[in-house]
Structure formats: C-alpha cells, structure tokens
C-alpha cells in the first residue's frame, strides 16, 4: 500500500470526549495516533499576546491586594453564594475603561508601604513592651536609675538578664 500524502494534525479535545474521538479516528484506518508529549517543542513559534507580561504582572499585584485586604473585608454575601450567584456582565469597552482608570501597580505599592510601616510599628511595640517589662522589675530598686545608665566615678551599674546556668559565675 503506497502512501500518497502525509500530513500532521493536532487535535485539542475535551477530556470527556477523548476516547470517543480517538476510537473514531482509529477506526478509519487512516490515522496514526501519537500521544502529545509536552516536552517536545512545537514546530512553529508560539504566539503570545504583547500584553501578556503586563497582565501577568497585574494579576500578581491583584492577588497580593486580595490576600492583604481580604481579612478586612466584611461581605454580607457568603463566598459560596458569590461564587455560584449571578455575575455582573462587563463589556470589553467597560473593562478597558476600568483598566485605564485603576492603577493596580500603584495601589499595590501603597499597600506594600503600609504593610512595611505596620511591621515596623509592631516591632517598635514589641521593643517597648520588653523594655516596659524590664523596667517593671526595677520598681522597688532603691537607687536612682541614673546609676545604671551613667554610673558614678567608681561604680557602674549593668542591667540585663542571664541564663540560670551562668548566675554562679557572676555572683563570685
């Protein structure tokens, strides 16, 4: 049997229909079924939209904003009802208008700045709390605290904490 013409065809089939389509093609006797291997490179260049990197970047920024703001959002509608309910229809022109009027990158940068400042404030609060607890232990100290911070000509006070295992070494 001579082969007149060979051509390659790629089929993109929904998972639920794969077996049916492949069996029909195989029954014709004119196709050789070769499974798709994702490691192989495609024959031609892969076409990507020029806005894809920008959209990927904005998607990442949007996910960051959602993760950061979600705990502060009180939604009267449950998450399941929102996911399964009706969605607002937005035209491409309206979506383009929203895209041009909303600066996601700038908003994400502002939120990152606020997050950094919040972390700094938490760190300062922690430092103040530890200093306060240290000073509370000195409430009954009979001498002025200046003795610990400045000392005198012959006496220098040192305030700190030691592990219990080293107390004997310092008490001698």
Secondary structure, DSSP 4 states (H G I P E B T S, - for coil): --------------GGGHHHHHHHHHHHTS-------TTSPPSSPPP--TTHHHHHHHHHHHHHHHHHHGGG---SS-HHHHHHS------HHHHHHHHHH--HHHHHHHHHHHHHHHHHHHHHHHHHHHHHHHHHTTTT--S-THHHHT--SS---------GGGHHHHH-
